[in-house]
Amino acid sequence: MSPVCLFPDELVQDAGFGPEVNIIDGRGTPLLLTLSITRMMEQHTLSVAIWGSTNGRDWGGRPLVVLPNRCYCGEYTHMLDLSNWPEVRFLKVEYNLTGWGFDERVQVSRFGIVAEPTHELAMAAGR
């Protein structure tokens, strides 16, 4: 499995969901998630959760993983071990922006998320 874009690098406001992404080649494997934040407004927080589905319709009652809240631009990596959910074939990103302080109405962030299997990363490092 080559790296898969779970959420394209784009400007977002408020809250929403990314596209449903078929990860059939990465099923049941540990994935390294890379969250890249390239724009974040002062006094705002980005919350991200990753949901899983077996059929692309039923997403269950809770996400597979909730990433730590982020307030700053940068790259952040997180592990998602899909060996705990070998039946999951689809992933989607849920995001939420919250603000505090002087202007809570304007909420803007730009971010993207890529997933790649960790066993391929280990093999590449050993070359």
C-alpha positions, 0 to 999 in steps of 0.5 A: 500500500502506498501512502493514502490521502485521508484528507486533502490539504485544504482550507476549512472552517468550523466542522465537517467530514472528509471523503470516505477513503477505501484502504483495502490494501492497508486493511488490518495493518498498523498505519502511520498518520501524518497530520500537516497543519499549514495554517491555524488562526491564533487562539483556535484549536483543531480536533481530528477523529478518524472513523472506520467502516466495513462497508462505507455506510455504517461508521459505528458509534465512536471513532477508531482514534481521536488525535490530540487537539492541535493549536499550532502549525506543524507536522504531527504523527500518530499511530492507528493500529488497524490490526485491532479492526481487521474488517475496516475497509474505509476511513474518514476524517472528522474535524472541528475547529474551536476558538476562544478569546477575542473573536470566536466567530472566524475559524479557519485552518488549513490541514491535510492527513496522509496514512501509510503502513508502518511496515513499508516505512521500516523496510525503506529505513533498512535500505 
